[in-house]
Amino acid sequence: MKSRDHLDLASHHILDGGMASELEFLGADISGPLWSAHVLEAEPEKILAVHRAYLEGGADILLTASYQVSRKGYAEFGLDPARADDALLRSVEIARQTCKEFPDRRILIAASLGPYGAALHNGAEYHGNYDCSHAELVEFHRSRIAVLAESDPETGPDLLAFETLPSLPEVRAIGEALEPWPNLAAWFCFNSPDHRAPGLQIAHGELLRDCAAVVASFPQTVAIGLNCTQPRWLPILIPELKVASNKPIVLYPNSGEGWDAENRCWTELPDGPGNSSESFAQQSKQWFAAGAQIIGGCCRTRPAHIRAITEALR
């Protein structure tokens, strides 16, 4: 994996959109506990197709299809944990393979790494209440970091993307897990479902600005932001990130729909903005103007959303 010195995230970048939800739109079955990792194992050509669609839409940063990949998650599903290591590298390989179809463009590969809760398959990443020790959290993250950190600099990812982070204790565990590799590049994105003023908290309840300040102190941090958060809340959350540090801000909210955990489905919020690509793009112009440098989409955003953001930025 390359060192952080080769990255410049201070200028505007377009990130891709939702991976798992787009795979579902393409007919892939993501109902199992490994989510999009099932497709990584069984139908990698569908992942390549999703990457291609986002690059055609104007994205210049791709997230790998590895959010749900971990030794713990594979073991709990009855698979050899070593297969998780191979899957992490395969996800980067597929993204790199897609980039070769666009030889005239500079495209960055961000290795998607979900939180500990993602391996529990019970939605725990949306509250962060884990029944595990600090040492277990550190080991969970260090095992994945090591695989990517020690990969070939020419074929490995450009940076690590820690996503949907729900709590400050998990952030501190990741910081400890990263310590052997101070020259890596990483961004940290939080999930902020509770925005009732004056809270401005992430999922577990800690203040977003406090969490952002902690990760800003890590030598590996190249950007800080939010993902899988409703678009309507970003205008009040962006200032919290700016108060905490001068790091580039990365935002990839969901489409604006709500997640029904009991019925495991997405529902449109009656009081929220429309989730059309045009509405999303208009909001993205405001986010760029407010200080964001990297914008894309998370769950239920599609290539049309990314194309609209690209056109709006131009």
LOKEGU-980775 format. One record per residue (C-alpha): residue in one letter; residue number from 1; x, y, z. Coordinates in nm, 2 decimals. Example, Ala and Ser with C-alpha at 12.3 -4.5 7.8 and 13.67 -1.06 7.14 Angstrom:
<site residuo="A" num="1" px="1.23" py="-0.45" pz="0.78"/>
<site residuo="S" num="2" px="1.37" py="-0.11" pz="0.71"/>
END
This chain:
<site residuo="M" num="1" px="0.00" py="0.00" pz="0.00"/>
<site residuo="K" num="2" px="0.12" py="0.35" pz="-0.08"/>
<site residuo="S" num="3" px="0.21" py="0.61" pz="0.18"/>
<site residuo="R" num="4" px="-0.01" py="0.91" pz="0.25"/>
<site residuo="D" num="5" px="0.25" py="1.14" pz="0.09"/>
<site residuo="H" num="6" px="0.11" py="1.07" pz="-0.26"/>
<site residuo="L" num="7" px="-0.24" py="1.19" pz="-0.18"/>
<site residuo="D" num="8" px="-0.39" py="1.54" pz="-0.24"/>
<site residuo="L" num="9" px="-0.75" py="1.55" pz="-0.11"/>
<site residuo="A" num="10" px="-0.76" py="1.93" pz="-0.07"/>
<site residuo="S" num="11" px="-0.91" py="1.98" pz="-0.41"/>
<site residuo="H" num="12" px="-1.27" py="1.88" pz="-0.51"/>
<site residuo="H" num="13" px="-1.33" py="1.50" pz="-0.57"/>
<site residuo="I" num="14" px="-1.63" py="1.30" pz="-0.66"/>
<site residuo="L" num="15" px="-1.67" py="0.97" pz="-0.47"/>
<site residuo="D" num="16" px="-1.88" py="0.68" pz="-0.59"/>
<site residuo="G" num="17" px="-2.23" py="0.59" pz="-0.46"/>
<site residuo="G" num="18" px="-2.39" py="0.30" pz="-0.29"/>
<site residuo="M" num="19" px="-2.24" py="-0.05" pz="-0.35"/>
<site residuo="A" num="20" px="-2.46" py="-0.30" pz="-0.18"/>
<site residuo="S" num="21" px="-2.79" py="-0.13" pz="-0.28"/>
<site residuo="E" num="22" px="-2.67" py="-0.10" pz="-0.64"/>
<site residuo="L" num="23" px="-2.58" py="-0.46" pz="-0.65"/>
<site residuo="E" num="24" px="-2.93" py="-0.53" pz="-0.53"/>
<site residuo="F" num="25" px="-3.07" py="-0.32" pz="-0.81"/>
<site residuo="L" num="26" px="-2.86" py="-0.54" pz="-1.05"/>
<site residuo="G" num="27" px="-3.03" py="-0.85" pz="-0.92"/>
<site residuo="A" num="28" px="-2.76" py="-0.97" pz="-0.68"/>
<site residuo="D" num="29" px="-2.87" py="-1.14" pz="-0.36"/>
<site residuo="I" num="30" px="-2.73" py="-0.95" pz="-0.06"/>
<site residuo="S" num="31" px="-2.97" py="-1.09" pz="0.20"/>
<site residuo="G" num="32" px="-2.71" py="-1.30" pz="0.37"/>
<site residuo="P" num="33" px="-2.50" py="-1.20" pz="0.67"/>
<site residuo="L" num="34" px="-2.20" py="-1.11" pz="0.46"/>
<site residuo="W" num="35" px="-2.40" py="-0.86" pz="0.25"/>
<site residuo="S" num="36" px="-2.21" py="-0.75" pz="-0.05"/>
<site residuo="A" num="37" px="-1.92" py="-0.98" pz="0.04"/>
<site residuo="H" num="38" px="-2.14" py="-1.27" pz="-0.09"/>
<site residuo="V" num="39" px="-2.13" py="-1.11" pz="-0.43"/>
<site residuo="L" num="40" px="-1.75" py="-1.05" pz="-0.40"/>
<site residuo="E" num="41" px="-1.72" py="-1.43" pz="-0.36"/>
<site residuo="A" num="42" px="-1.98" py="-1.54" pz="-0.61"/>
<site residuo="E" num="43" px="-2.03" py="-1.27" pz="-0.88"/>
<site residuo="P" num="44" px="-1.73" py="-1.04" pz="-0.89"/>
<site residuo="E" num="45" px="-1.84" py="-0.93" pz="-1.24"/>
<site residuo="K" num="46" px="-2.13" py="-0.75" pz="-1.09"/>
<site residuo="I" num="47" px="-1.90" py="-0.55" pz="-0.86"/>
<site residuo="L" num="48" px="-1.69" py="-0.46" pz="-1.16"/>
<site residuo="A" num="49" px="-2.01" py="-0.34" pz="-1.34"/>
<site residuo="V" num="50" px="-2.10" py="-0.12" pz="-1.04"/>
<site residuo="H" num="51" px="-1.75" py="0.04" pz="-1.03"/>
<site residuo="R" num="52" px="-1.77" py="0.10" pz="-1.40"/>
<site residuo="A" num="53" px="-2.10" py="0.27" pz="-1.38"/>
<site residuo="Y" num="54" px="-1.98" py="0.51" pz="-1.11"/>
<site residuo="L" num="55" px="-1.66" py="0.59" pz="-1.31"/>
<site residuo="E" num="56" px="-1.87" py="0.66" pz="-1.61"/>
<site residuo="G" num="57" px="-2.08" py="0.89" pz="-1.39"/>
<site residuo="G" num="58" px="-1.77" py="1.10" pz="-1.31"/>
<site residuo="A" num="59" px="-1.64" py="0.95" pz="-0.99"/>
<site residuo="D" num="60" px="-1.26" py="0.98" pz="-0.93"/>
<site residuo="I" num="61" px="-1.26" py="0.78" pz="-0.60"/>
<site residuo="L" num="62" px="-1.38" py="0.42" pz="-0.58"/>
<site residuo="L" num="63" px="-1.47" py="0.24" pz="-0.25"/>
<site residuo="T" num="64" px="-1.40" py="-0.13" pz="-0.26"/>
<site residuo="A" num="65" px="-1.67" py="-0.39" pz="-0.20"/>
<site residuo="S" num="66" px="-1.51" py="-0.49" pz="0.13"/>
<site residuo="Y" num="67" px="-1.72" py="-0.32" pz="0.40"/>
<site residuo="Q" num="68" px="-1.85" py="-0.65" pz="0.54"/>
<site residuo="V" num="69" px="-1.53" py="-0.84" pz="0.50"/>
<site residuo="S" num="70" px="-1.35" py="-0.95" pz="0.82"/>
<site residuo="R" num="71" px="-1.21" py="-1.27" pz="0.97"/>
<site residuo="K" num="72" px="-1.47" py="-1.25" pz="1.24"/>
<site residuo="G" num="73" px="-1.76" py="-1.22" pz="1.00"/>
<site residuo="Y" num="74" px="-1.63" py="-1.50" pz="0.78"/>
<site residuo="A" num="75" px="-1.58" py="-1.73" pz="1.08"/>
<site residuo="E" num="76" px="-1.93" py="-1.67" pz="1.21"/>
<site residuo="F" num="77" px="-2.06" py="-1.77" pz="0.87"/>
<site residuo="G" num="78" px="-1.87" py="-2.09" pz="0.89"/>
<site residuo="L" num="79" px="-1.60" py="-1.99" pz="0.64"/>
<site residuo="D" num="80" px="-1.22" py="-2.01" pz="0.68"/>
<site residuo="P" num="81" px="-1.11" py="-1.67" pz="0.82"/>
<site residuo="A" num="82" px="-0.82" py="-1.67" pz="0.58"/>
<site residuo="R" num="83" px="-1.07" py="-1.63" pz="0.30"/>
<site residuo="A" num="84" px="-1.15" py="-1.29" pz="0.44"/>
<site residuo="D" num="85" px="-0.79" py="-1.18" pz="0.38"/>
<site residuo="D" num="86" px="-0.80" py="-1.30" pz="0.02"/>
<site residuo="A" num="87" px="-1.14" py="-1.12" pz="-0.02"/>
<site residuo="L" num="88" px="-1.00" py="-0.79" pz="0.10"/>
<site residuo="L" num="89" px="-0.72" py="-0.81" pz="-0.16"/>
<site residuo="R" num="90" px="-0.96" py="-0.93" pz="-0.43"/>
<site residuo="S" num="91" px="-1.19" py="-0.63" pz="-0.37"/>
<site residuo="V" num="92" px="-0.90" py="-0.39" pz="-0.44"/>
<site residuo="E" num="93" px="-0.79" py="-0.60" pz="-0.74"/>
<site residuo="I" num="94" px="-1.14" py="-0.57" pz="-0.89"/>
<site residuo="A" num="95" px="-1.14" py="-0.19" pz="-0.84"/>
<site residuo="R" num="96" px="-0.80" py="-0.16" pz="-1.00"/>
<site residuo="Q" num="97" px="-0.91" py="-0.37" pz="-1.29"/>
<site residuo="T" num="98" px="-1.20" py="-0.14" pz="-1.35"/>
<site residuo="C" num="99" px="-0.97" py="0.17" pz="-1.34"/>
<site residuo="K" num="100" px="-0.77" py="0.02" pz="-1.63"/>
<site residuo="E" num="101" px="-1.07" py="0.08" pz="-1.85"/>
<site residuo="F" num="102" px="-1.02" py="0.46" pz="-1.79"/>
<site residuo="P" num="103" px="-0.64" py="0.49" pz="-1.86"/>
<site residuo="D" num="104" px="-0.65" py="0.87" pz="-1.90"/>
<site residuo="R" num="105" px="-0.79" py="0.94" pz="-1.56"/>
<site residuo="R" num="106" px="-0.64" py="0.96" pz="-1.21"/>
<site residuo="I" num="107" px="-0.86" py="0.74" pz="-0.99"/>
<site residuo="L" num="108" px="-0.80" py="0.67" pz="-0.62"/>
<site residuo="I" num="109" px="-0.90" py="0.34" pz="-0.46"/>
<site residuo="A" num="110" px="-1.02" py="0.36" pz="-0.10"/>
<site residuo="A" num="111" px="-1.04" py="0.02" pz="0.08"/>
<site residuo="S" num="112" px="-1.38" py="0.02" pz="0.26"/>
<site residuo="L" num="113" px="-1.36" py="-0.11" pz="0.62"/>
<site residuo="G" num="114" px="-1.68" py="-0.13" pz="0.82"/>
<site residuo="P" num="115" px="-1.69" py="-0.11" pz="1.20"/>
<site residuo="Y" num="116" px="-1.70" py="-0.40" pz="1.43"/>
<site residuo="G" num="117" px="-2.08" py="-0.39" pz="1.44"/>
<site residuo="A" num="118" px="-2.09" py="-0.47" pz="1.07"/>
<site residuo="A" num="119" px="-1.94" py="-0.81" pz="1.14"/>
<site residuo="L" num="120" px="-2.22" py="-0.88" pz="1.40"/>
<site residuo="H" num="121" px="-2.49" py="-0.87" pz="1.13"/>
<site residuo="N" num="122" px="-2.74" py="-0.72" pz="1.36"/>
<site residuo="G" num="123" px="-2.73" py="-0.35" pz="1.29"/>
<site residuo="A" num="124" px="-2.49" py="-0.27" pz="1.58"/>
<site residuo="E" num="125" px="-2.29" py="-0.03" pz="1.37"/>
<site residuo="Y" num="126" px="-2.59" py="0.20" pz="1.40"/>
<site residuo="H" num="127" px="-2.57" py="0.22" pz="1.78"/>
<site residuo="G" num="128" px="-2.21" py="0.10" pz="1.87"/>
<site residuo="N" num="129" px="-2.32" py="-0.09" pz="2.19"/>
<site residuo="Y" num="130" px="-2.08" py="-0.38" pz="2.16"/>
<site residuo="D" num="131" px="-2.02" py="-0.67" pz="2.40"/>
<site residuo="C" num="132" px="-1.65" py="-0.69" pz="2.35"/>
<site residuo="S" num="133" px="-1.32" py="-0.57" pz="2.51"/>
<site residuo="H" num="134" px="-1.10" py="-0.29" pz="2.39"/>
<site residuo="A" num="135" px="-0.83" py="-0.55" pz="2.30"/>
<site residuo="E" num="136" px="-1.08" py="-0.74" pz="2.08"/>
<site residuo="L" num="137" px="-1.17" py="-0.42" pz="1.90"/>
<site residuo="V" num="138" px="-0.81" py="-0.34" pz="1.83"/>
<site residuo="E" num="139" px="-0.74" py="-0.70" pz="1.70"/>
<site residuo="F" num="140" px="-1.05" py="-0.69" pz="1.48"/>
<site residuo="H" num="141" px="-0.93" py="-0.38" pz="1.30"/>
<site residuo="R" num="142" px="-0.55" py="-0.46" pz="1.31"/>
<site residuo="S" num="143" px="-0.60" py="-0.79" pz="1.13"/>
<site residuo="R" num="144" px="-0.76" py="-0.62" pz="0.83"/>
<site residuo="I" num="145" px="-0.53" py="-0.32" pz="0.84"/>
<site residuo="A" num="146" px="-0.23" py="-0.55" pz="0.82"/>
<site residuo="V" num="147" px="-0.35" py="-0.73" pz="0.51"/>
<site residuo="L" num="148" px="-0.39" py="-0.40" pz="0.32"/>
<site residuo="A" num="149" px="-0.09" py="-0.22" pz="0.47"/>
<site residuo="E" num="150" px="0.14" py="-0.50" pz="0.36"/>
<site residuo="S" num="151" px="0.00" py="-0.53" pz="0.01"/>
<site residuo="D" num="152" px="0.21" py="-0.43" pz="-0.30"/>
<site residuo="P" num="153" px="0.22" py="-0.05" pz="-0.32"/>
<site residuo="E" num="154" px="0.15" py="-0.08" pz="-0.70"/>
<site residuo="T" num="155" px="-0.16" py="-0.30" pz="-0.66"/>
<site residuo="G" num="156" px="-0.29" py="-0.21" pz="-0.31"/>
<site residuo="P" num="157" px="-0.53" py="0.06" pz="-0.22"/>
<site residuo="D" num="158" px="-0.44" py="0.43" pz="-0.20"/>
<site residuo="L" num="159" px="-0.61" py="0.48" pz="0.14"/>
<site residuo="L" num="160" px="-0.82" py="0.30" pz="0.40"/>
<site residuo="A" num="161" px="-1.18" py="0.42" pz="0.45"/>
<site residuo="F" num="162" px="-1.31" py="0.35" pz="0.80"/>
<site residuo="E" num="163" px="-1.68" py="0.39" pz="0.76"/>
<site residuo="T" num="164" px="-2.01" py="0.42" pz="0.96"/>
<site residuo="L" num="165" px="-1.81" py="0.46" pz="1.28"/>
<site residuo="P" num="166" px="-2.06" py="0.47" pz="1.57"/>
<site residuo="S" num="167" px="-1.85" py="0.54" pz="1.88"/>
<site residuo="L" num="168" px="-1.54" py="0.71" pz="2.02"/>
<site residuo="P" num="169" px="-1.42" py="0.39" pz="2.19"/>
<site residuo="E" num="170" px="-1.41" py="0.22" pz="1.85"/>
<site residuo="V" num="171" px="-1.22" py="0.52" pz="1.70"/>
<site residuo="R" num="172" px="-0.96" py="0.49" pz="1.98"/>
<site residuo="A" num="173" px="-0.92" py="0.12" pz="1.91"/>
<site residuo="I" num="174" px="-0.86" py="0.19" pz="1.54"/>
<site residuo="G" num="175" px="-0.60" py="0.45" pz="1.62"/>
<site residuo="E" num="176" px="-0.42" py="0.19" pz="1.83"/>
<site residuo="A" num="177" px="-0.45" py="-0.07" pz="1.56"/>
<site residuo="L" num="178" px="-0.30" py="0.17" pz="1.31"/>
<site residuo="E" num="179" px="0.01" py="0.25" pz="1.52"/>
<site residuo="P" num="180" px="0.25" py="0.01" pz="1.35"/>
<site residuo="W" num="181" px="0.19" py="0.19" pz="1.02"/>
<site residuo="P" num="182" px="0.22" py="0.56" pz="1.07"/>
<site residuo="N" num="183" px="0.27" py="0.64" pz="0.70"/>
<site residuo="L" num="184" px="-0.06" py="0.49" pz="0.58"/>
<site residuo="A" num="185" px="-0.34" py="0.72" pz="0.46"/>
<site residuo="A" num="186" px="-0.69" py="0.68" pz="0.61"/>
<site residuo="W" num="187" px="-1.01" py="0.87" pz="0.63"/>
<site residuo="F" num="188" px="-1.27" py="0.83" pz="0.91"/>
<site residuo="C" num="189" px="-1.64" py="0.87" pz="0.85"/>
<site residuo="F" num="190" px="-1.90" py="0.87" pz="1.13"/>
<site residuo="N" num="191" px="-2.27" py="0.78" pz="1.13"/>
<site residuo="S" num="192" px="-2.48" py="1.05" pz="1.28"/>
<site residuo="P" num="193" px="-2.84" py="0.95" pz="1.31"/>
<site residuo="D" num="194" px="-2.93" py="1.16" pz="1.62"/>
<site residuo="H" num="195" px="-2.91" py="1.53" pz="1.53"/>
<site residuo="R" num="196" px="-3.14" py="1.69" pz="1.79"/>
<site residuo="A" num="197" px="-2.99" py="2.02" pz="1.89"/>
<site residuo="P" num="198" px="-2.78" py="2.08" pz="2.08"/>
<site residuo="G" num="199" px="-2.65" py="1.72" pz="2.06"/>
<site residuo="L" num="200" px="-2.49" py="1.69" pz="1.72"/>
<site residuo="Q" num="201" px="-2.38" py="1.34" pz="1.82"/>
<site residuo="I" num="202" px="-2.27" py="1.03" pz="1.64"/>
<site residuo="A" num="203" px="-2.46" py="0.70" pz="1.69"/>
<site residuo="H" num="204" px="-2.33" py="0.60" pz="2.03"/>
<site residuo="G" num="205" px="-2.39" py="0.95" pz="2.17"/>
<site residuo="E" num="206" px="-2.05" py="1.12" pz="2.16"/>
<site residuo="L" num="207" px="-2.02" py="1.46" pz="2.01"/>
<site residuo="L" num="208" px="-1.92" py="1.46" pz="1.64"/>
<site residuo="R" num="209" px="-1.67" py="1.74" pz="1.70"/>
<site residuo="D" num="210" px="-1.50" py="1.55" pz="1.98"/>
<site residuo="C" num="211" px="-1.46" py="1.24" pz="1.77"/>
<site residuo="A" num="212" px="-1.34" py="1.44" pz="1.47"/>
<site residuo="A" num="213" px="-1.08" py="1.60" pz="1.69"/>
<site residuo="V" num="214" px="-0.95" py="1.27" pz="1.81"/>
<site residuo="V" num="215" px="-0.90" py="1.12" pz="1.46"/>
<site residuo="A" num="216" px="-0.75" py="1.45" pz="1.34"/>
<site residuo="S" num="217" px="-0.46" py="1.37" pz="1.58"/>
<site residuo="F" num="218" px="-0.38" py="1.04" pz="1.41"/>
<site residuo="P" num="219" px="-0.08" py="1.07" pz="1.17"/>
<site residuo="Q" num="220" px="-0.26" py="0.86" pz="0.91"/>
<site residuo="T" num="221" px="-0.57" py="1.08" pz="0.88"/>
<site residuo="V" num="222" px="-0.61" py="1.25" pz="0.55"/>
<site residuo="A" num="223" px="-0.99" py="1.33" pz="0.57"/>
<site residuo="I" num="224" px="-1.27" py="1.32" pz="0.81"/>
<site residuo="G" num="225" px="-1.65" py="1.31" pz="0.74"/>
<site residuo="L" num="226" px="-1.98" py="1.14" pz="0.75"/>
<site residuo="N" num="227" px="-2.15" py="0.86" pz="0.57"/>
<site residuo="C" num="228" px="-2.49" py="0.69" pz="0.57"/>
<site residuo="T" num="229" px="-2.64" py="1.00" pz="0.73"/>
<site residuo="Q" num="230" px="-2.95" py="1.17" pz="0.59"/>
<site residuo="P" num="231" px="-2.86" py="1.45" pz="0.35"/>
<site residuo="R" num="232" px="-3.08" py="1.70" pz="0.53"/>
<site residuo="W" num="233" px="-2.86" py="1.70" pz="0.84"/>
<site residuo="L" num="234" px="-2.53" py="1.78" pz="0.67"/>
<site residuo="P" num="235" px="-2.56" py="2.16" pz="0.68"/>
<site residuo="I" num="236" px="-2.56" py="2.15" pz="1.06"/>
<site residuo="L" num="237" px="-2.29" py="1.88" pz="1.08"/>
<site residuo="I" num="238" px="-2.03" py="2.03" pz="0.84"/>
<site residuo="P" num="239" px="-1.95" py="2.31" pz="1.08"/>
<site residuo="E" num="240" px="-1.89" py="2.06" pz="1.36"/>
<site residuo="L" num="241" px="-1.62" py="1.90" pz="1.14"/>
<site residuo="K" num="242" px="-1.47" py="2.23" pz="1.05"/>
<site residuo="V" num="243" px="-1.45" py="2.33" pz="1.42"/>
<site residuo="A" num="244" px="-1.26" py="2.01" pz="1.50"/>
<site residuo="S" num="245" px="-0.98" py="2.03" pz="1.24"/>
<site residuo="N" num="246" px="-0.87" py="2.17" pz="0.91"/>
<site residuo="K" num="247" px="-0.86" py="1.82" pz="0.75"/>
<site residuo="P" num="248" px="-1.05" py="1.78" pz="0.42"/>
<site residuo="I" num="249" px="-1.41" py="1.69" pz="0.46"/>
<site residuo="V" num="250" px="-1.56" py="1.38" pz="0.30"/>
<site residuo="L" num="251" px="-1.94" py="1.33" pz="0.28"/>
<site residuo="Y" num="252" px="-2.14" py="1.04" pz="0.14"/>
<site residuo="P" num="253" px="-2.49" py="1.05" pz="0.28"/>
<site residuo="N" num="254" px="-2.76" py="0.80" pz="0.20"/>
<site residuo="S" num="255" px="-3.04" py="0.89" pz="-0.04"/>
<site residuo="G" num="256" px="-3.25" py="1.05" pz="0.22"/>
<site residuo="E" num="257" px="-3.47" py="0.74" pz="0.29"/>
<site residuo="G" num="258" px="-3.51" py="0.59" pz="0.64"/>
<site residuo="W" num="259" px="-3.40" py="0.24" pz="0.73"/>
<site residuo="D" num="260" px="-3.66" py="0.02" pz="0.90"/>
<site residuo="A" num="261" px="-3.45" py="-0.21" pz="1.11"/>
<site residuo="E" num="262" px="-3.74" py="-0.43" pz="1.21"/>
<site residuo="N" num="263" px="-3.87" py="-0.50" pz="0.86"/>
<site residuo="R" num="264" px="-3.52" py="-0.46" pz="0.70"/>
<site residuo="C" num="265" px="-3.63" py="-0.22" pz="0.43"/>
<site residuo="W" num="266" px="-3.59" py="0.14" pz="0.32"/>
<site residuo="T" num="267" px="-3.87" py="0.39" pz="0.36"/>
<site residuo="E" num="268" px="-3.90" py="0.74" pz="0.22"/>
<site residuo="L" num="269" px="-3.93" py="1.00" pz="0.50"/>
<site residuo="P" num="270" px="-4.25" py="1.21" pz="0.47"/>
<site residuo="D" num="271" px="-4.07" py="1.52" pz="0.60"/>
<site residuo="G" num="272" px="-3.74" py="1.47" pz="0.42"/>
<site residuo="P" num="273" px="-3.62" py="1.62" pz="0.09"/>
<site residuo="G" num="274" px="-3.67" py="1.42" pz="-0.23"/>
<site residuo="N" num="275" px="-3.41" py="1.15" pz="-0.30"/>
<site residuo="S" num="276" px="-3.40" py="1.22" pz="-0.68"/>
<site residuo="S" num="277" px="-3.06" py="1.27" pz="-0.83"/>
<site residuo="E" num="278" px="-3.14" py="1.63" pz="-0.92"/>
<site residuo="S" num="279" px="-3.23" py="1.71" pz="-0.55"/>
<site residuo="F" num="280" px="-2.92" py="1.53" pz="-0.43"/>
<site residuo="A" num="281" px="-2.70" py="1.73" pz="-0.67"/>
<site residuo="Q" num="282" px="-2.85" py="2.06" pz="-0.57"/>
<site residuo="Q" num="283" px="-2.77" py="1.98" pz="-0.21"/>
<site residuo="S" num="284" px="-2.42" py="1.87" pz="-0.30"/>
<site residuo="K" num="285" px="-2.35" py="2.22" pz="-0.43"/>
<site residuo="Q" num="286" px="-2.43" py="2.36" pz="-0.09"/>
<site residuo="W" num="287" px="-2.21" py="2.10" pz="0.08"/>
<site residuo="F" num="288" px="-1.91" py="2.20" pz="-0.14"/>
<site residuo="A" num="289" px="-1.98" py="2.56" pz="-0.07"/>
<site residuo="A" num="290" px="-1.99" py="2.49" pz="0.30"/>
<site residuo="G" num="291" px="-1.64" py="2.34" pz="0.29"/>
<site residuo="A" num="292" px="-1.66" py="1.98" pz="0.18"/>
<site residuo="Q" num="293" px="-1.39" py="1.86" pz="-0.06"/>
<site residuo="I" num="294" px="-1.51" py="1.50" pz="-0.13"/>
<site residuo="I" num="295" px="-1.87" py="1.41" pz="-0.20"/>
<site residuo="G" num="296" px="-2.04" py="1.09" pz="-0.30"/>
<site residuo="G" num="297" px="-2.33" py="0.88" pz="-0.19"/>
<site residuo="C" num="298" px="-2.40" py="0.58" pz="0.04"/>
<site residuo="C" num="299" px="-2.70" py="0.35" pz="0.06"/>
<site residuo="R" num="300" px="-2.96" py="0.38" pz="-0.21"/>
<site residuo="T" num="301" px="-2.76" py="0.64" pz="-0.41"/>
<site residuo="R" num="302" px="-2.70" py="0.53" pz="-0.77"/>
<site residuo="P" num="303" px="-2.49" py="0.62" pz="-1.07"/>
<site residuo="A" num="304" px="-2.74" py="0.89" pz="-1.17"/>
<site residuo="H" num="305" px="-2.68" py="1.06" pz="-0.83"/>
<site residuo="I" num="306" px="-2.30" py="1.07" pz="-0.89"/>
<site residuo="R" num="307" px="-2.35" py="1.19" pz="-1.25"/>
<site residuo="A" num="308" px="-2.57" py="1.47" pz="-1.13"/>
<site residuo="I" num="309" px="-2.31" py="1.57" pz="-0.86"/>
<site residuo="T" num="310" px="-2.04" py="1.57" pz="-1.13"/>
<site residuo="E" num="311" px="-2.25" py="1.80" pz="-1.36"/>
<site residuo="A" num="312" px="-2.34" py="2.03" pz="-1.07"/>
<site residuo="L" num="313" px="-1.98" py="2.07" pz="-0.97"/>
<site residuo="R" num="314" px="-1.88" py="2.15" pz="-1.32"/>
END
